[in-house]
Amino acid sequence: MITVVKPVPSYSESYTESVESLSPRVLELRTKIHDDDYVNNAIGRIALVLSKRLVDNQKELKFNKYASQVEEAW
C-alpha cells in the first residue's frame, strides 16, 4: 500500500487564498481577531460561562469518576 502525503500549506499560503472564495462571516472574523478589545471580551465571556458551569455542576463533578483528578488540578 502506498501512502501519499500532501504537504501542509504554510500560514502565508493559506492566508493569501482568494478573498472571493471566502464567506462574509470568515472575512468578518478575520477582522475581529485582530481587534484586542474583541479578543479580550471573547476570552472574558468564555471564562464566565466555564466558571458558571463549574459552579452549577459541582454536585455532578463529585460523582464523576474523574472528579478527583479535576479537584487535584485546581
C-alpha positions in Angstrom: 0.0 0.0 0.0 1.4 3.4 -1.0 0.6 6.4 1.1 0.8 9.8 -0.5 1.5 12.6 2.0 0.4 16.0 0.9 2.4 18.9 2.4 0.5 21.2 4.8 0.3 24.7 3.3 2.1 27.3 5.2 0.2 30.1 7.0 1.1 32.6 4.4 -0.1 30.3 1.6 -3.4 29.6 3.3 -3.9 33.3 4.3 -3.4 34.6 0.8 -6.2 32.5 -0.7 -8.6 34.3 -2.9 -10.8 36.6 -0.9 -13.7 35.9 -3.3 -13.8 32.3 -2.2 -14.3 33.2 1.5 -17.7 33.7 3.1 -18.5 37.2 4.5 -18.6 35.6 8.0 -15.0 34.3 7.7 -13.8 37.8 6.5 -15.6 39.4 9.4 -14.0 37.0 11.9 -10.6 37.6 10.4 -11.0 41.3 11.0 -12.3 40.7 14.6 -9.4 38.5 15.7 -7.0 41.4 15.2 -9.1 43.7 17.5 -7.7 43.4 21.0 -10.9 44.5 22.7 -12.9 41.9 20.8 -10.5 39.1 21.8 -10.4 40.2 25.4 -14.2 40.3 25.6 -14.4 36.9 24.0 -12.0 35.4 26.5 -13.9 37.0 29.3 -17.2 35.6 28.1 -15.7 32.1 27.7 -14.3 32.3 31.3 -17.6 33.5 32.7 -19.5 30.6 31.0 -17.0 28.0 32.2 -17.0 29.3 35.7 -20.8 29.4 35.9 -21.0 25.8 34.6 -18.4 24.6 37.1 -20.3 26.2 40.0 -23.7 25.0 38.8 -22.4 21.4 38.2 -20.4 20.9 41.5 -22.7 18.0 42.5 -22.2 16.3 39.2 -18.4 16.7 39.5 -18.4 14.9 42.8 -20.0 11.8 41.3 -17.9 11.9 38.2 -15.2 9.2 38.2 -12.7 11.9 37.1 -13.7 14.4 39.7 -10.7 13.6 41.9 -8.4 14.5 39.0 -10.3 17.7 38.4 -10.0 18.7 42.1 -6.3 17.9 42.2 -5.7 20.1 39.2 -7.3 23.1 41.0 
